[in-house]
Amino acid sequence: MAVVTNQQQPVRVAVENDFPVVVEGLAAMVARHRGRVEVVALGDSSGPPDVLLRDTFGLSGDVQDEHRAPSTRLVAFTAADDARAVAHALEQGVAGYVHKSVSEPELIEAIERVHAGEQVVLRRSGGGRRGAVGTVDWPGRAHGLSDREAEVLVLICKGMSNAEVAEALYLSVNSVKTYIRTLYRKIGAQSRSQAVIWGLQHGFTGRAVSARSH
């Protein structure tokens, strides 16, 4: 359903994640919709963004950002579709919760709806969706890792146990173990310590970064 607003200016959107490759890919996609949205950097001299699109890849803990301006509405962009994940995010006051299986137009529309004052929840699209936004780049993709395998490796590199990874990603411990086995095979690791060393050598740690203004 299309959104009709009286908006004269494009929505100012900042994109944030711990990994530049994630930020750059998502920001480039958003920037294709000039006229409807404008990609800006956090801390931009022109003022805070209208919407902060936070990719939760590899993020453990709360989705809120203590440095976010009160006027900026937060959209969590995530691969977690468990009802607990949605409820937890909404309890924290996010204005939008968008699953990565949504299409590019759906994401842009969700940003506009959030800016118009709605609280938007878009969960997993059934059967997969061609052109899903979740196809933007992620750490380890060049080495054959899926986004979930890469996300598990990020959390392992943060020192989290299998149980803690499962809780953070709303997966079962057995699912986490399966992801670990497949990522080990892809990177040639025989143990957790070898996987951590490989991860650290290939940039699987990071600090929160946002896109530069376009």
C-alpha positions in Angstrom: 0.0 0.0 0.0 1.5 3.3 -1.1 2.0 6.0 1.5 0.6 9.5 0.8 2.3 12.3 2.7 2.6 16.1 2.4 6.4 15.7 2.6 8.2 18.3 0.4 11.7 17.3 1.2 13.2 13.8 1.1 13.6 11.9 4.3 17.1 12.3 5.7 18.3 8.8 6.5 21.5 7.7 8.2 22.7 4.1 7.9 24.6 2.5 10.8 26.4 -0.8 11.5 29.7 -2.0 12.9 31.1 -2.9 9.5 31.8 -0.4 6.6 31.0 -3.0 3.9 27.4 -3.4 5.3 26.9 0.4 5.7 28.3 1.2 2.2 26.1 -1.4 0.5 22.9 -0.5 2.2 23.6 3.3 1.9 24.2 2.9 -1.9 20.9 1.0 -2.2 19.0 3.7 -0.3 20.7 6.5 -2.3 19.1 5.1 -5.5 15.9 6.6 -4.3 16.9 10.2 -4.5 13.9 12.6 -4.2 12.3 10.3 -1.6 15.2 9.7 0.7 18.6 11.4 1.2 21.5 9.6 2.8 23.3 11.6 5.4 26.0 10.9 8.0 25.4 10.8 11.8 26.8 14.1 13.1 26.2 15.8 9.8 26.5 19.6 10.2 23.0 20.1 8.8 21.5 18.4 11.8 20.4 14.9 12.9 18.8 12.6 10.4 15.0 12.0 10.4 15.5 8.3 10.4 18.4 6.0 11.5 18.4 2.7 9.6 20.4 0.4 11.8 21.5 -2.9 10.3 21.7 -5.3 13.3 24.2 -7.6 11.6 26.5 -9.0 14.3 24.9 -6.8 16.9 24.4 -8.3 20.4 22.3 -6.6 23.0 20.0 -3.7 22.6 19.2 -2.1 19.2 18.9 1.4 20.8 21.7 3.9 20.3 22.5 6.1 23.2 24.1 8.7 20.9 20.9 9.0 18.7 19.2 12.4 18.7 15.7 12.4 20.3 14.2 13.6 17.1 15.6 10.7 15.0 13.4 7.7 14.6 15.1 4.3 14.7 14.4 1.5 12.2 16.0 -1.9 13.0 16.9 -3.7 9.8 17.4 -7.4 10.8 17.5 -11.0 9.9 15.8 -12.0 13.2 12.1 -12.9 12.7 11.4 -14.5 16.0 8.4 -13.0 17.9 10.7 -12.4 20.9 13.0 -10.3 18.8 10.2 -8.2 17.5 8.7 -7.7 20.9 12.0 -6.9 22.4 12.7 -4.2 19.8 9.3 -2.7 20.2 9.7 -2.6 23.9 12.8 -0.5 23.4 10.8 2.0 21.4 11.9 1.4 17.8 9.8 3.1 15.3 10.3 0.4 12.7 11.3 -3.3 12.6 12.1 -4.5 9.1 13.2 -8.0 8.1 15.9 -8.4 5.5 13.7 -10.4 3.2 11.6 -7.4 2.2 12.1 -5.8 -1.2 13.9 -2.5 -1.8 10.7 -0.6 -2.5 9.1 -2.0 0.7 12.1 -0.8 2.7 12.0 2.7 1.3 8.2 2.9 1.9 8.8 1.7 5.5 11.3 4.6 6.0 8.7 7.1 4.7 6.0 5.6 6.9 8.2 5.8 10.0 9.0 9.4 9.2 5.3 10.2 8.8 4.8 9.0 12.4 3.8 5.3 12.0 5.3 2.4 13.9 6.1 -0.1 11.1 6.8 -3.9 11.5 7.6 -5.9 8.3 8.4 -9.5 9.1 9.7 -12.2 6.8 8.4 -12.3 3.3 7.0 -15.8 2.6 8.9 -18.0 0.1 11.8 -15.5 -0.3 11.6 -12.4 -2.5 13.5 -11.6 -5.6 15.5 -8.4 -5.1 15.4 -8.7 -1.3 17.4 -6.0 0.5 19.2 -8.6 2.5 21.4 -9.3 -0.6 23.5 -6.2 0.2 27.1 -7.1 1.0 28.4 -8.5 4.4 31.8 -9.4 5.8 32.9 -12.8 4.6 30.7 -12.9 1.5 33.8 -12.9 -0.7 35.0 -16.0 1.2 31.7 -17.9 0.6 30.1 -17.3 4.0 26.4 -16.7 4.1 25.2 -13.7 6.1 24.1 -15.9 9.0 27.4 -17.8 9.0 29.3 -14.4 9.0 27.1 -13.1 11.8 27.7 -16.1 14.0 31.5 -15.7 13.4 31.3 -12.0 14.4 29.7 -13.0 17.7 32.2 -15.8 18.3 35.0 -13.3 17.7 33.3 -11.1 20.5 33.9 -14.1 22.8 30.3 -15.3 23.0 29.4 -18.9 23.8 27.2 -21.0 21.6 24.3 -20.4 24.0 24.9 -16.6 24.0 25.0 -16.6 20.2 21.8 -18.5 20.1 20.1 -16.1 22.4 21.4 -13.0 20.5 20.2 -14.3 17.1 17.0 -16.0 18.3 18.2 -19.4 17.1 18.5 -22.8 18.7 21.9 -23.9 20.0 21.8 -26.8 17.5 21.3 -24.3 14.6 24.2 -22.3 15.9 26.4 -25.4 15.9 25.3 -26.2 12.4 26.4 -22.7 11.2 29.7 -23.1 13.0 30.4 -26.4 11.3 29.7 -24.9 7.9 31.7 -21.8 8.4 34.6 -23.8 9.8 34.6 -25.8 6.6 34.5 -22.7 4.4 37.4 -20.9 6.1 39.5 -24.1 6.8 39.3 -23.9 10.6 39.6 -26.9 12.8 38.7 -25.3 16.1 37.1 -22.2 17.6 40.4 -20.6 18.3 41.4 -21.0 14.7 38.1 -19.5 13.6 38.6 -16.5 15.9 42.1 -15.9 14.6 40.8 -16.1 11.0 37.9 -13.7 11.9 40.2 -11.2 13.5 42.6 -11.3 10.5 39.7 -10.7 8.1 38.0 -7.8 9.9 35.2 -9.5 11.8 35.3 -6.9 14.6 34.4 -3.3 14.3 33.0 -0.1 15.8 29.8 1.5 14.9 30.1 3.5 11.7 27.6 5.4 9.5 27.5 6.3 5.9 29.0 9.5 4.7 26.8 12.1 3.2 26.1 11.6 -0.5 
